[in-house]
Amino acid sequence: MNKTTESSWKKVLDNILIYNLYILIIGSIFLGISFTLSVNGNSNLYNLFQKLWYPLFIPSLSLFFTAIFIDAIVNKFKDQNNK
């Protein structure tokens, strides 16, 4: 039963991280498009991106890199226990 609980939690966390990755991919595409339009004289999308930077993209980036860091630490300890 404990293994089932861990796997369900892992699935939920993996789904959150997948949605987070989609936010980051869409954000990078949005940044590229808005930067291109800003260079051509239309800075409306770039201004919108700047308004979304702190409330949306910074927490998303922080969550993504924290998850990668924790996953690396957990895998390192699992590898040491398997040896």
NORMO-V648680 format. One record per residue. RES is the residue in three letters. SS is DSSP state (~ for helix, > for strand, _ for the rest). Layout:
BEGIN
<<RES & SS> <RES & SS>>
END
This chain:
BEGIN
<<MET & _> <ASN & ~> <LYS & ~> <THR & ~> <THR & ~> <GLU & ~> <SER & ~> <SER & ~> <TRP & ~> <LYS & ~> <LYS & ~> <VAL & ~> <LEU & ~> <ASP & ~> <ASN & ~> <ILE & ~> <LEU & ~> <ILE & ~> <TYR & ~> <ASN & ~> <LEU & ~> <TYR & ~> <ILE & ~> <LEU & ~> <ILE & ~> <ILE & ~> <GLY & ~> <SER & ~> <ILE & ~> <PHE & ~> <LEU & ~> <GLY & ~> <ILE & ~> <SER & ~> <PHE & ~> <THR & ~> <LEU & ~> <SER & ~> <VAL & ~> <ASN & _> <GLY & _> <ASN & _> <SER & _> <ASN & ~> <LEU & ~> <TYR & ~> <ASN & ~> <LEU & ~> <PHE & ~> <GLN & ~> <LYS & ~> <LEU & ~> <TRP & ~> <TYR & ~> <PRO & ~> <LEU & ~> <PHE & ~> <ILE & ~> <PRO & ~> <SER & ~> <LEU & ~> <SER & ~> <LEU & ~> <PHE & ~> <PHE & ~> <THR & ~> <ALA & ~> <ILE & ~> <PHE & ~> <ILE & ~> <ASP & ~> <ALA & ~> <ILE & ~> <VAL & ~> <ASN & ~> <LYS & ~> <PHE & ~> <LYS & ~> <ASP & ~> <GLN & ~> <ASN & ~> <ASN & ~> <LYS & _>>
END
